[in-house]
Amino acid sequence: MSLQLKGEFEWALLVPTSMGVRITPVNGQPVHASELFQMYATSAETNVASIASYLNLPVKVLTTFVKDSPIAQFIKSNLRSRNMSFEGPEVPQGDPWGYRHQFNIADSGMGARGPRVQNDRAGEVGRTLNSKDFNLNLIFEKQGVQIVHLSGLIAALSPETSEFCLQIARIAKKFGTRISFDLNYRASFWKGRENELKKLFTEIASLSDILIGNEEDFQLCLGIKGPESGGKGIENEIDAFKEMISRVKKAFPDTSIFATTLRQVISSDEHLWGAIMLDGDNWHTIQPRKITVLDRIGGGDGFVGGLLYGILRQWQPEKWVQFGWASGALATTFLTDYAQPADEEMVWSIWEGNARVKR
């Protein structure tokens, strides 16, 4: 195994994040045609951490809240229900045009109608995340963290959060914490900051032990040539994806694990779902398999969460990507953006293709 976890740790997994809420129409309807909505607390990074937290590993969330906000109270209650500890400053809202938690307004799609997502992030309090608000030396040196998971969404959110993520990566490296980095490119976040963010992402990637991204992420965040698509279906493009990952490994030789998901959308509720992982010189490939999708949002995060869980449990590498694939598939069966596994058996049953009733 090329990635070893050693020492005493209070936290198995730590995630910096900007929390928000997702508002979703009921019954798979589009937003513009709906009058009844459900609201969920969400962030990509806590989506990842939910696999570990629901399966009873200690998880810590670093975030920031709007002081005296009922939405902040809603988010805190949700994090507690997911077995997550959290820490973060309380930022006064200011006037009605001041800070708030971001809103994600999205429908799940239905059949031939694809999902639509609108992110409303004006005044987002998470943009104020700053290392001065946390005792990072205490967390990483005294308490100990096995893996810190960083996301390109947070790294690109604002100049403050960019510096925050970079400081976390540097301190984590200093104290022997393994670093996971999901590139998560978003064009709107990068607008006007392309050169600055490419340099930042390259440094974080160079410090990372686990690097995750799709073809767009590696090209636009790190300048790595992407796969040459033949347009013949995702299962026929696996070799091209492997060539891309090999180029990423050459650019970042100190990174141990590289991973990407493979997805082909047949309809909103039917996808082909696969994955590739490179562990040292060993390839682990899951050929795309058909999955039924209730809501696709969070599937990629579920994959990362399951992959990290396997690493934390110190399984053999082939089990990491299998559990990740199944955790991602599990996430697409929930209306929340995150999977809520009852136990490991629920995840492994998905991998085995066993949907029989359990009595």
C-alpha positions in Angstrom: 0.0 0.0 0.0 1.5 3.3 -1.1 -0.4 5.5 1.4 0.1 4.8 5.1 -1.7 6.4 8.0 0.3 6.4 11.2 0.2 8.0 14.7 -2.5 9.2 17.1 -5.4 11.3 15.8 -8.4 13.0 17.3 -9.9 13.5 13.8 -10.1 11.0 11.1 -11.2 13.6 8.5 -11.3 17.4 8.5 -13.0 19.6 5.9 -13.0 23.4 5.5 -16.2 24.5 3.9 -18.8 27.2 3.3 -22.2 25.9 4.3 -25.4 26.8 2.6 -28.9 25.4 1.9 -30.4 23.7 -1.1 -34.0 24.4 -2.1 -35.6 21.6 -4.2 -39.1 21.3 -5.7 -40.9 18.1 -4.6 -41.9 15.3 -7.0 -39.1 16.0 -9.4 -40.7 19.2 -10.8 -38.8 22.1 -12.3 -38.3 25.2 -10.1 -40.4 27.6 -12.2 -43.4 25.3 -12.1 -43.3 24.6 -8.4 -45.0 26.0 -5.3 -43.8 23.5 -2.7 -40.1 23.1 -1.9 -37.9 21.1 0.5 -34.8 22.7 2.1 -31.6 20.9 3.0 -28.3 22.0 4.5 -25.5 21.3 2.1 -21.9 21.8 0.9 -19.7 19.7 -1.4 -17.1 19.2 1.3 -19.6 17.9 4.0 -21.1 15.7 1.3 -17.7 14.0 1.1 -17.4 13.9 4.9 -20.8 12.3 5.4 -19.6 8.8 4.5 -17.1 8.8 7.3 -19.3 10.5 9.8 -22.3 8.2 9.3 -20.0 5.3 9.6 -18.8 6.5 13.0 -15.4 8.0 12.2 -14.7 11.4 13.9 -15.2 14.3 11.5 -14.4 18.0 12.0 -15.8 20.8 9.9 -14.2 24.3 9.7 -16.6 26.9 8.5 -18.2 30.2 9.4 -21.7 31.2 10.4 -24.0 34.3 10.2 -24.6 35.4 13.8 -28.2 35.0 15.1 -29.3 33.6 11.7 -32.1 30.9 11.7 -30.4 29.5 8.6 -27.2 29.1 10.6 -29.1 27.4 13.4 -30.7 25.1 10.8 -27.2 24.2 9.4 -25.7 23.5 12.9 -28.6 21.2 13.7 -28.0 19.3 10.5 -24.3 18.9 11.1 -25.0 17.6 14.5 -27.4 15.1 13.1 -24.7 13.9 10.7 -22.3 13.2 13.7 -20.0 16.1 12.7 -18.2 18.4 15.0 -17.9 21.9 13.8 -16.0 25.1 14.5 -16.2 28.6 13.1 -16.6 32.3 13.9 -20.0 34.0 14.1 -20.0 36.9 11.7 -22.6 39.6 12.2 -25.0 40.0 9.3 -24.8 43.7 9.2 -27.6 45.4 7.3 -30.1 43.6 5.1 -27.5 43.6 2.3 -24.9 42.0 4.5 -23.7 38.4 5.0 -25.8 35.3 4.6 -25.4 31.6 3.8 -25.5 30.8 0.1 -28.6 29.3 -1.5 -28.6 26.5 -4.1 -31.8 26.4 -6.0 -32.1 23.1 -8.0 -34.4 20.6 -9.4 -33.5 16.9 -9.9 -34.7 16.6 -13.5 -36.9 13.8 -14.7 -36.4 11.4 -17.6 -35.4 13.4 -20.7 -35.6 16.7 -18.8 -32.2 17.4 -17.2 -31.6 19.0 -13.8 -31.1 22.7 -13.6 -29.1 24.4 -10.8 -28.9 28.1 -9.9 -26.4 29.1 -7.3 -27.2 32.3 -5.4 -24.0 33.2 -3.5 -24.3 37.0 -3.1 -23.1 38.0 0.4 -21.9 34.5 1.1 -20.4 34.4 4.6 -18.1 31.5 3.7 -16.1 33.9 1.6 -14.6 35.3 4.8 -13.0 32.0 5.9 -9.6 33.0 7.3 -6.8 31.0 9.1 -6.7 33.6 11.9 -10.1 32.4 13.0 -8.8 28.9 13.8 -6.0 27.5 15.9 -4.6 25.3 13.1 -1.5 24.4 15.0 -3.7 23.0 17.8 -5.8 21.1 15.4 -3.0 19.5 13.4 -0.2 19.3 15.9 -1.9 18.6 19.2 -5.3 17.0 18.2 -4.1 15.3 15.1 -5.9 14.8 11.7 -5.5 11.7 9.6 -6.8 13.3 6.3 -7.7 16.8 5.4 -10.0 17.1 2.4 -9.7 20.4 0.4 -12.0 21.4 -2.4 -11.3 23.7 -5.3 -14.7 25.3 -4.7 -13.4 26.7 -1.4 -9.9 27.4 -2.7 -11.4 29.6 -5.4 -14.3 31.2 -3.5 -12.4 34.4 -2.6 -8.8 35.6 -2.1 -9.3 35.0 1.7 -10.4 31.4 1.2 -7.7 30.8 -1.3 -5.1 31.7 1.3 -7.0 29.8 4.0 -6.8 26.5 2.0 -3.1 27.1 1.1 -2.3 27.6 4.8 -4.1 24.5 5.8 -2.3 22.5 3.1 1.1 23.8 4.3 0.4 23.1 8.0 -1.1 19.7 7.3 2.0 18.8 5.3 4.2 20.0 8.2 2.5 17.8 10.8 2.1 14.6 8.7 -1.6 14.9 7.8 -2.5 13.3 4.5 -4.0 15.8 2.0 -6.9 15.1 -0.3 -7.6 17.7 -3.0 -10.7 17.6 -5.3 -10.0 20.2 -7.9 -13.7 21.1 -8.6 -13.2 23.7 -11.3 -15.9 26.4 -11.6 -15.5 28.9 -14.4 -17.5 31.6 -12.6 -15.2 31.4 -9.5 -12.1 31.7 -11.7 -13.2 34.7 -13.8 -10.5 37.4 -13.6 -8.3 35.3 -11.3 -7.1 32.6 -13.7 -3.3 33.1 -13.3 -3.5 33.6 -9.5 -5.6 30.5 -9.0 -3.6 28.3 -11.4 -0.5 29.0 -9.3 -2.4 28.4 -6.1 -4.0 25.1 -7.2 -0.6 23.9 -8.5 1.0 24.4 -5.1 -1.8 22.7 -3.3 -1.8 19.8 -5.8 2.0 19.5 -5.3 1.4 19.1 -1.5 -1.4 16.6 -1.9 -1.3 12.9 -1.3 -4.6 12.3 -3.1 -5.6 14.2 -6.2 -9.1 14.0 -7.6 -10.6 15.6 -10.7 -12.3 15.1 -14.0 -10.9 15.9 -17.5 -12.1 19.6 -17.2 -10.5 20.0 -13.8 -7.1 18.7 -14.7 -7.0 20.8 -17.9 -8.3 24.1 -16.6 -6.9 24.0 -13.0 -3.5 22.6 -13.7 -3.0 22.9 -17.5 -2.8 19.2 -18.1 -3.8 18.0 -21.5 -7.1 16.2 -21.3 -8.3 13.0 -22.9 -9.0 12.9 -26.6 -12.6 11.9 -26.9 -13.7 9.5 -29.6 -17.4 10.2 -29.0 -18.1 6.5 -28.7 -19.3 6.3 -25.1 -17.5 6.6 -21.8 -16.5 2.9 -21.7 -14.5 3.4 -24.8 -12.6 6.4 -23.5 -11.0 4.7 -20.4 -7.5 4.4 -22.0 -7.6 8.1 -22.9 -8.5 9.0 -19.3 -5.6 6.8 -18.1 -3.2 8.6 -20.4 -4.4 11.9 -18.9 -3.9 10.7 -15.4 -0.4 9.5 -16.3 0.4 13.0 -17.5 -0.9 14.4 -14.1 1.2 11.9 -12.2 4.3 13.0 -14.2 3.6 16.6 -13.3 3.0 15.7 -9.6 5.3 12.8 -8.8 5.0 13.1 -5.0 1.3 12.5 -5.1 0.3 8.9 -4.2 -3.3 8.5 -5.4 -5.1 9.9 -8.5 -8.7 9.3 -9.1 -11.6 10.3 -11.4 -15.2 9.2 -11.9 -16.7 8.2 -15.2 -20.2 9.2 -16.0 -22.4 9.0 -19.1 -25.9 10.4 -18.8 -28.6 8.3 -20.6 -31.4 10.2 -19.0 -31.9 12.1 -15.7 -32.7 8.8 -13.9 -30.3 6.5 -15.7 -26.5 6.9 -15.8 -23.5 4.8 -16.6 -21.2 5.1 -13.6 -17.6 4.1 -13.4 -14.2 5.1 -11.9 -10.5 5.0 -12.4 -7.8 5.1 -9.6 -4.0 5.1 -9.9 -2.3 3.9 -6.8 1.5 4.2 -7.3 1.9 2.2 -10.5 -1.3 0.2 -10.0 -4.4 0.9 -12.0 -7.9 0.1 -10.6 -10.7 0.5 -13.1 -14.4 0.1 -12.6 -16.1 -0.3 -15.9 -19.2 1.9 -16.2 -22.3 0.2 -14.9 -25.9 1.2 -15.1 -27.3 3.0 -12.0 -30.8 4.4 -11.4 -30.6 8.0 -10.2 -33.1 9.8 -8.0 -30.9 13.0 -7.8 -27.5 13.2 -9.3 -26.1 16.1 -7.2 -23.5 14.8 -4.7 -22.7 11.6 -6.6 -19.1 12.7 -7.2 -18.7 13.8 -3.6 -20.0 10.4 -2.4 -17.3 8.7 -4.5 -14.6 10.8 -2.9 -16.1 10.2 0.6 -16.2 6.4 0.1 -12.6 6.5 -1.3 -11.3 8.4 1.7 -13.2 6.1 4.0 -11.5 3.1 2.6 -8.1 4.7 3.0 -9.0 5.7 6.6 -10.0 2.1 7.3 -6.6 1.0 5.8 -8.2 -1.5 3.4 -6.4 -2.8 0.3 -6.4 -0.2 -2.5 -8.8 -2.0 -4.8 -11.4 -1.8 -2.0 -11.0 2.0 -1.8 -12.3 2.6 -5.3 -15.0 0.0 -5.1 -16.4 1.5 -1.9 -16.1 5.0 -3.5 -18.0 3.9 -6.6 -20.7 2.3 -4.5 -20.9 5.4 -2.1 -21.3 7.6 -5.1 -24.1 5.4 -6.5 -25.7 5.4 -3.0 -25.7 9.2 -2.9 -27.7 9.4 -6.1 -30.5 7.5 -4.3 -31.0 10.3 -1.7 -32.8 13.6 -2.0 -30.1 15.2 0.1 -26.9 16.0 -1.6 -25.1 13.5 0.6 -25.4 9.7 1.2 -26.5 8.5 4.6 -25.2 4.9 4.8 -26.8 2.9 7.6 -23.7 0.7 7.7 -20.9 -0.6 5.5 -23.1 -3.5 4.3 -25.5 -1.0 2.7 -22.6 0.3 0.5 -21.1 -3.1 -0.2 -24.5 -4.4 -1.3 -24.6 -1.7 -4.0 -21.2 -2.8 -5.2 -22.3 -6.4 -5.3 -25.5 -5.5 -7.2 -27.6 -6.9 -4.4 -30.8 -4.9 -4.0 -32.7 -7.7 -2.3 -34.8 -6.8 0.8 -32.9 -7.1 4.1 -35.1 -8.4 6.9 
